[in-house]
């Protein structure tokens, strides 16, 4: 086998020719790693898959996660909504070839697909996918790949203007640590292939690799295809309420991690409101948080002020909302790749503007010597503290004028000479967001492409071992990650505080562990950090309401000895260091009123809560009706749109998505359906201006030329749902 490391990569314009060459140099046993989410080299992977499907002497194992596929409807109503989207948003997207084969159970025997994280809920009931799931923490995956003998990484990359570098952009998360592990093993055969797509945003910094790092490159118009867009989901009042409680836990000058989805959008939007519309934020929060409830978060007082110091992002997932927080002046705290600089900044001994005091503080901290050494000078010039025109000759600095100069920090003259043109400029290298991967709507990709390079330099996409744990560069991370708040979602939480996030009671995997455990462990290890687990208190299934706070569950993602902060729409509770009895009482305080009595009885029966305890009066407000009353005024409704970060949908599509989301969980009992049919029929025949808007939505669904009885009834049901949400008076987008 040839070496996987060459001075220049071989370039191809044909995926077929590239596969020919790969098989020639690698052989017929291929363990292929594809990045999770957006960064997969789909064209190459599909060509390789087709070759292996034809030639059963090829052994192909694909190890990946979060396989993206174009949406598909599971009912006539959803298909009517989705089909035009496939034409307008996904017409040029090439699904991975193994997706339909795996769904139908038709994968060839010589091809194996293994995932460690699945698109949530997408592969329930798929026996093959369930059997080939690997349960692993995100940070364990690079080692797992090496142990499985991965020999090819195929990734979509963005080209630099000069073509001498390529950015891993959306997915340096696993590629960088796998490359590092392979390099540590002598003669480990690992080939890196880049599928070049100019539509992928070019991200500078850690995700940049020289062209020589690649063995193969695929270039050409064939590979310049639109990126997979993950549409924003509509945000409900439940998510907004959870977001308000979370926003009140975030300290100014702190660190933030948050995930994708409607809750992530809501959290970012409410943090923006806290900064930009502080009076409204405080009023709504005051209405949501009962005075009695504050005792369940005594160690976490309400944070309600604007962000003067700002936040820094350290998140495996970079959601669209982080870009909004940056523009809003919230994500402004910068961190630096030196622990001493970071300590000096955090303790206000220096500012991020270069002054004489900067040099003195670094000297007093022992970070630099007096006189300066060569290493000191290089360090200071990289940070933009010493004039870049200084150079070394022997043991002395050579000034811009060609004079030799002692590197004396004791005199004002010496310090000013060294600083030179750097005086009053910002210290270089500040990062406002470290991320592992990103995924979002087309709006997000456009914003990333349009970032000014100076602004983009503060966004560093980096390997997952940096964002998700503290094992490497521990002192630096301790300095950077002040007052960290790690926000993650769960499906259920037990009354004792154990968290269920990845699988159902029968062990069918919904998504995966991902990085959740990593961030929970970090929160316990970082001084002042907290893990925040967020979930709606209830879920609707076929019109039946079920509690997401349960007495017990056969397995957990986060064990109860790591319980920390749990948030529902009814409040936030601090479980860290509490007794089982106090944990359970606190959890009851954020449980939906309809399920408190049953859970309390179970706790009493188990001897975990005393028989004399009764539900406090303040818990009785934990109802959807109370939440609706909190948000029901014009100013509040205007600031809490369905799509706070914008959407790729048209207005009609955006409203339909809201209505159809409600229909999926609505009560399916015959009398409810019949009532909606009669209501929708009245709307169908209404001639008012709001009804005209509904008619346009129904036309978008193809109901304007409906002739069959069944389709007309569907149209009535959709019309009723649309009318309900127009009556809410909430805007679709933020102006």
N, C-alpha and C positions, 0 to 999 in steps of 0.2 A: 504494500500500500504506500502511495506517495505521501510526502509530508503535507500536512494541512496548512502550512505556513509558507507563504511566498511573498516576494517583494511587491508584486503587482497582481491584482485579481484577474482572472479570465472573464471577459465580458461576452454576453450573449444577447441577441435580440429575439431568440427563439427558445421557449421553455423546453421544447423537445430536444434541441441540441444540448441544452444545459443538463438535462436529465441523462442524455447519452454520456456526457463527460463525467458526471457524478458517478454513475454506475461503473465507469471505467476505472476511476481512481479509488472509490470507496468499496466497491464490490456489491454483492447482491444481498447483504444483510445490512439493512438501514434502520437505525433508530433515530427518528426525526423529531426534533423539538420545535414546536410552533408556539410563538408567544401567545399569552392569553389575550382575548379581546380583539382589539383593532389591528394589531401589528402582524397578523399572519400573512405569509407570502402565498396568497390563495392560488394564483396562476401556476406557480411552481408546484405547490402541493397537489393540485388537481392533476397536473401532467404526470407527476410521479405516481399518484394513486392509480391513474388509468394504466400506466405501464405495468404496475404490480398486479393489477386486476387481470391483465392479459397474460402476463408471464408469472406463473405460480412458482417459479424457481426463485423469485425475489421475495425476501422476507422483509416486510415493512411494518414497523411499529411507530405509531404517531402518539407522542406524549404532549398534551396541551391542556388548556382550560378555557372556559368561557367562550365556547364556539358560538359565533354570531351567525344567525340565519335570518333571511327575509321573513317578515311576519306572515302567518297563515291563519285564516279564520277557522273556528270550530263550530260555527253556525252560519245560517244564511245571512243574518244581520251583520255579524262581524266580517264576513267575506265581502259584503257590499261596501263596507267601510274601508277594508284593507286593499282591495284590488286596484282602485285608482292610485293609492299610495305606492304600490309596487311599480306602477307605470311612471309615476312622477319622481319618486325618491330613490327607487332601487332598480331601475331598469338596466343600469350598467354594472350593478354589483354582481359578482360571481360567487354564488354559494359554494362552500366547500363540498367536494364530490362525496365525501364520506357521510355527509349529513343525511341525505335521503336513504342511502343504503343502510345506515345504522337504524334509522327510524323503522324501516321495513324488515330489519333483521337479515339483510342480504349482504353483509360484509364478507368478502372472500376469506377463505380460511388462512391465507398467508398474510392477511392484513389485520392489524390490531390497533384499536383506538382507545387510549387511556386518558382520562381527565381527572384533575384534582379539584376542579371547581366548575360547576355547571351553571348555565343561564338559569336563574331561579325559576323552578317549577316546570322547566321546559322538557325534562326527561323523566318525569314521574311516569311509571308504568312501562318504561322502555327497559326490558330485561337486560339487553346487552350493555347499555350505558350504566345501569345500576351495578352490574357484575364487574365492570371494568373501571369503577371509580376508586381512586386512591385518596384516603383520608389523611391529609397532611397539613401542617401549618405552612403558610406561604414561604417562610424562611427555610423550611426543610426541603423544598422542591429542588434547588440546585444540586444538593448532595444526592437526592433521589435520582436525578437525571444522570449524574455521573455513574452511580452504582448500577444503573440499567444499561450503561454503555452507549449513551447518546453519542452519535458520531456526525450528525448534521443539524445545524440550526438554520432555519429558513425564515427570514424576517423582512417585512416591508421597511424600507428606509427612505429618508429624504436626502437629496443631494445638495451639497454646498454650491455656491455660485461658481467657484473655481473647479469643482469636481474632484478636489484632492481629499475631501472629507465627506463622510456620510453620517447622518444623525439617526440613531435608533429611535428618536422622537417619542412616540407613544409608548414604547415598551423596552426600556433598558433594564427593567425590573429583574428579570431572570437571566437575560442574555449576558449581562456584565458579570454577575457572579459565576455563571457556568464557565465563561471564558477564563476567568481567574482560576477557578478550580482545575480546569484542564491544563492551564499553563504550569500549575504547581506539580503536575504529574509528568514525569519525563516521557516524551514521545507519545503522549495521549493523542489519538487520532480524532480530532474534531475539526470539521469543516464549517465555515460560516458563509452563508449565501445571503446576499442582499437583493431584494426585488425593489427596484428604484421607482418611486412614485412621487412626482413633483407636486402632487396635490396634498401630500403629507406635510404638515408644518415642520419647518426646520427649527429644532430646539438646540441651542448652544450648550456648552458646558460638558458635564459628565457623560452625556449621551452621544457626544461626537466621537467618531472613530476615524483614523486615517484610512485611506483606500487600501493600504497594504494589510489591514487587519482582515480583509475579506478574501476568500478564495474564489468565489464566483459572484458575478453581478449580472442581473437581468435588467436590460435597459430598453426603452422604446415606448412608442405610443400605446402598445398593447397593455402595458402595465400602468399607464397614467389614467387610472379609473377613479371615480368619486369614492370617497371614504364611506364606510358603513356609518350611517347616522342612527343614533339611539334617541328616538323622540322623547322630549320631556313629557312626564306624566302629570296630569292635573293634580293640584294640591288641594286637599280638603281641609275643613276646619279642624279635623282631628290632628292632621299633620301640623297645621299652624299652631295649635295649642301646645303640642309636644315641643315644637320649635321655640315657643316663648319660654317654656320652662328650661330648655337647654341653654338658650341665650342668656338666661339669668345666672348660669353657672360659669360663664366664660369671663375670666379676668382680663382686664386691660393689661397689655404687655405680655400676654401669654402665647400659647401654642395651640393650634387647632388641627384636628384630623376629623374628616367627615366623609361619608360614602356617597354613592350615586343614588338617584331615585327621587321621588317626590319629597321624602323627608329631608334629604340633603339640600334640595332646592329651598324648602321652607326654612331650614336652619340658617342658610346663608342670607335669605331675604330678610328674616327677622333680625339678624345681626346688623344688616344694613339699616333697618328701621330704627334699631336702638341707637345707631350713630346719627342718622339723618333726621329721624322723626321721633326724637327722644321722649317728648311729652306724650305722644300717642302710645309709644311702647310702654312707658311706665303706667299709663292708665289701664291699658289692657292687662298687663301683668298683675297689677293690683287687683283687678276683677277676677283673675284666674287663681290667684294664690290666697287662700283663706289664712287668716291669722293663726288658727290652730295648726295648720299644716306646716308652718315654719319650724315647729319643733322637731319634725322628722328630717330636717336638713340643717341642724344647728351649726355644724362645722362648715357649712356652705351657705353663707349669707347671700342675699340677692345682690347680683351685680347689675346695676342699671345705668351706669354712667356711659358717656360717649368714649370713644377710643382715642385717647391722647397719645399713648405710646404705640398703639396698634397691635395687631396680631401677626404671628409668623405661622405659615402652614408647613406641616410635616406629615404627609399623608401618602399611603401607598396608592390610593385612588385620587386622582385630581378631578374633581367634579367641576361642571360649568360654573357653579356658584362662586368658586374661588376667584374667577376673573371679575365677577361683579363686585366682590368684596374689595378687590384691588382698586377698581375704578372708584368705588365709594369712599376710599380713604381709610378702610378698616385693615386690610392686609398690608400693613406698611412696616412692621418691625422686621428689620434685616438682621440676619445672622452671618457670621464670618467663620472661615475655616481655620480658626486659631482660637484655642480656649482662652488664652490670656487676653486677647483683644475682646473676646466676648464677655469675660468677667469684668473688664474695665468699663465696657459700655453698659452692662446691666447694673453695675454699681454706681453709675453716673460719674465715674472718675474722669471719663473722656466722653466726647460726643462723636458722632460719625462724620464730623467735619475736621479736616486736618489742621491742627494748631501746634505751636511749640509744646503745649502741654501733652500732646499725644506722644511725642518722643520721650519726654521726661517720665510719663507714667509707665511706658514700656520699659524704660531703663530701671525705674524703681521697682518694678515687678520682676526684674531679672530676666525679662524676655530678650533684651538686647544688651550688648556690652558697650562700654565706653573706654577706648574708641571702638567704633563699629568694626565688625569683621566682614569678610566677604559674604558669609551666609546672612548676617544681619542686613547688609545692604540689599541683597537679593530679596529677602523677606519684605523689607520696607518698600522697595520699589514695586513689588507685586501688588502691594496694598495701596499704592499711590501716595505714600507718605514721604518718600525721598525722591527728589527730582530725577526723572528717568535719564537725564543727560549725564549724570555722574557715572563714571566707570572706574575700574581698578587698574593700578599700575604698582606692582610690587606690593608693599604693605600700606599704600596710601591711595586715597581717592583722587581721581583726575577730574577737575571741575570742567564745566562746559567751556571755560576759557582756556583750557589746556594747562591749568596750574595744578600742582600737587597740593593737597590739603589734608591736614590732620582731621580725623573724624571726631571732633570734640563736641560733645553734647552739653558741656558745662556752661558754655557762653551763649548768650542770646545771639551773637553774630554767627557762631558756628551752627546753631540750630536753624536759623533762618536761611543760611547758605545751603544747608542740606535739604530743607523743605523746598526751597526755590519756588517753582511754578505750581507746586501742589498745595500751597497755602490756601485755606478756605474752600478747598474742594472736598467732595465726599470721599471717604475711605473706599477703595475699590474692592470689588468681590463680594458685596453684600447680596444675600439671597433672601427673598421674601417667601419663596415656596420651594420646598423639596418634595418631589413626587416620584412614584414608581411607575404608574401607567395612567393614561387618560382615555376616556371614552365619553361621548356625548352627542348632542345634536350637531347638525351642520353649522349652526350659528357659532358654536364653540370653536370648531375647526377654522372657521373664517376669522374669528377674533385672534386665534393663535397665529394664523398666517399673517395677519395685519399688525402684529405687535412690533413696535419700534425696537430695533436691535438693542438699544440701551435698556429698555424696559424688559425685553426678553432675557437679558443677561441675568436678571434676578430670579428667573424661573429655571431651576435645575432639576431635570429628570435624571434619576440616579438609580442605583441597584437597590433591591428590596432589603438587603441586609443593612443598608443605611437607614431607611425609613422605619423599618419594622422592629428592630431590636437594638440593644445597647452593647453587644459583645465587642464590636470594633469601635474605635474612637470614642470610648465611653466618656472620658473627661470632657471632650468637645460636646457631645450630645447632652450631657448633664448641664453644661453651660448654656447651650442653645435652647433647650426645650423647657423653658420656664413656664410654670403654671399650666402644664399641658392638659388639654381636654380631648380625650379620644372618644369620638361619638360613633357607635355602631348599633345596627338594628338587630332585633331578635324576633323570632316567631312567637315564643312563649317564655315566661319566667315562672318558676315554681314559687309558692308562697315562702319557701325557705331561701330564695335568692339564686338558685341554679338557673342557668340560661340555656335555652334551646334555640339554635339558630340554623342548623344544617340539615336535619332529617326528621322524618315523621316517626310515629310510634312503631310502625312496622319496618323501620330502618331504611325506607325508601328515601334517597337523598334528594333534597329540594335544591340545594346549591352547593355548599361545602363550608369547611372551616375558614378557608382563606386566611386573612391576616387578623381575624378577630382576637384569637387567643394571644397573638403577638402583642397587640396593643393593650389588652388587659394586663398582661405580664409587665409591660413597660410602665403602666400606670402605677403598679405596686412598687416598682423599682426606682422611679424618678421622684425626687422630693417635690411635693406640692402638686403632683399630677393626679388626675382622676379618670377612671374609665366610666363612660356614660352609656348604658344600654337603654335603647329607646324602643318602644313598641306601643301600638294602639292597645287599649285595655280589652277590646273585643274584636271579633271578626264576624262577618256575615257570610254564611254558606247556604245557598239556596233559600235565602230569606230567613234562616234560623240564626239567631245571635248566640255566639259561644264566647266564653271568656278566654283571653290569652294569658291570664294569670291562673295557674292551675295548682292543685295540691301536690301532685307528683307526676313524674314522667320517667320512662324506663332508661333514658340516656340523656346526657347533657353535652353541650359544647363548651360551656364555661362552668366548672364545678362551683359549688356554693362557698367553698373556702376562699374563692377569689371574688365574691360578690362585692360590689362597690356602690355605684349610683345607678338607680333604675328610674326611668321617666316614662310616664304615660300622659295622655291628654289631661289627666286630673292632678298631675303634680310630679315633683321630684323627691325621691327619698334617698337618704344616705345610709347604706347598709354596712359600711366598713367598720369592723370592730364591734358590731352590735351582737347581743345575745340572740339566740334563735327566736325567743319570745318577742323581743323588740323588733326584729326583722319582720316577723309575720304581721305584727300590728301595723308597722309602717307600710308593708305591701298592701294591706287591706285599705289603707288610706288613699291609695291611687287605683284601686280596683273599681270597676263599674258597680254601682249600687245594687244592680240586679243579681250580682253573684257574691256579694260580701257575706251574706248569712250562711250560705252553704260552705264556703271556705272557712269561715270562723268555726262552724260546727265541726269540720274535719280537724282543725287545729286543736280544738278543745278535746275531741275524742282521743287524739294522739297525746294529750297531756302537754302540748306545747304552749297553750294559752290557758290561763286560769278560767274556771267555770263561771266566775262572777263578772268577767269582762263583757261589756256590751258595746255595740258599734256607736261611736260618738256621733252627735247630731251633725257635725260638720261634714262627715263622710256621705251624708244623704244627698249632697249636691252633685255627686258624680254621675251625671246623666247627660245624654246628648242634648236635651232641651236646655239645660243650664249653659252648656257651651254655646249653643246657637244664640242665646240671649246676650252673652258677652260680646259676640261679634256683630250683633244686629244693629248697627247704626251706619249712616252714610259714609262718614270719614273712615271708619274701620273697614267697611266693605271695599271702599275705593283703594285702600292700601294693601288688600289681601287678595290679589287676583288669582285666577286658576293657574296661570302660567307666569309666575313672578320673574322668571329669567328670560321670558320670550319663548317662542316655539316656531318650529319649521312648518307647522300646519297653517292652512288658511283659517279665517275666522269660522267658517262653517265646519271645517274639520276639527278645529279646537273645541267648539261647543259639542259636536257629536261625540268626541272622545270623552268629554265629561259625562254626557248623558249615558253613553254605552257602558262606562265604568260603573255607574249606578245600577244599570239594568242587570249586569252580571251577578250582582250580589242581592238583587231585590227579592222580595217575597214572591214565590212562585205559586202560592195558593190560588185556587180558581177565582175566588171572589175578588182578590187584589188585582189579578190579571184582567178580569172582566171590568172592574172599575176603571182601570187605566185605558182599556179599549174605548169605553164610552167617553172618557175625558179626551183621549186623542182624537176621536171622531169629531168632537166639538171644535178642537183646535184645527183640524184638517179643513173645516168649512168656515173658519174665522177669517175675516178680511182685514183685520187691524194690521198696524205696521209691525208689531212683534210677530204676528202670525206670518207675515210676509218673509221675515227672517227664517222662521221655522220651515216655510215652504222651500226656501233655497237650500236648507240643510237636507230636506227630504229629497230634493232633486239631486243633490250630491250623492245620495244613497241609491238613486235610480228608482225611487218610488213614484215619480211624477207620471210614469207610464205603466203603473202596476195594474194588471187586469185580474189576476187570480185572487180568490177569496183569502187564501192564506197570506199572501204578500200584503194585501190591504190591511189585514189585522196587524201584521208586523209594523206597517207604517203608522197605524194608530198608536201602538205601544211606544214607538220611538218618538212620535210627536208629543205624547204625554210627558215623556222624560225630558225632552227639550224644553217644554213649557215650564216644567218645575224649576229648571236651572236658570231660565231667563228671569223668572220671578224672584230669584235670589238677589238680583241687582248687582252681582259681582262682575267686575270687568274680567275679560279673558287674559289680557296682558297688562303689565305695568307700563304706564305711559313714560 
